[in-house]
């Protein structure tokens, strides 16, 4: 089963899990994968590897989203 990534996503769930592993420094991981160190730091702070906002701002219900 494949996952659908955000259109501008440069990381995959597998890569995000590797970024969250504490073996290497943030700077060295950023250099290895061509990412901004802030991006690596962001994924290290998260507890999930899911793509998308942490707190969706939409107040629409699922029924309203369909119509």
For each residue, the residues with C-beta under 8 A, 3 or more apart:
1:
2:
3: 12 13 51
4: 51
5: 9 12 51
6: 9 51 52
7:
8:
9: 5 6 12 51
10: 35 39
11: 15 16 19 33 35 39 43
12: 3 5 9 15 16
13: 3 16 17 49 50 51
14: 17 18 49
15: 11 12 18 19 33
16: 11 12 13 19 20 43 46 49
17: 13 14 20 21 49
18: 14 15 21 29
19: 11 15 16 29 33 40 43 44
20: 16 17 43 44 46 49
21: 17 18 24
22:
23:
24: 21 28 29 32
25: 28 29
26: 29 30 37 40 41 44
27: 30 31 37
28: 24 25 31 32
29: 18 19 24 25 26 32 33 35 40
30: 26 27 33 34 35 36 37 39 40
31: 27 28 34
32: 24 28 29
33: 11 15 19 29 30 40
34: 30 31
35: 10 11 29 30 39 40
36: 30 39 40
37: 26 27 30 40 41
38: 41 42
39: 10 11 30 35 36 42 43
40: 19 26 29 30 33 35 36 37 43 44
41: 26 37 38 44 45
42: 38 39 45 46
43: 11 16 19 20 39 40 46 49
44: 19 20 26 40 41
45: 41 42
46: 16 20 42 43 49 54
47:
48:
49: 13 14 16 17 20 43 46
50: 13
51: 3 4 5 6 9 13
52: 6 56
53: 56 57
54: 46
55:
56: 52 53
57: 53
58: 65
59:
60: 64 65
61: 64 65
62: 65 66
63: 66 67
64: 60 61 67
65: 58 60 61 62
66: 62 63
67: 63 64
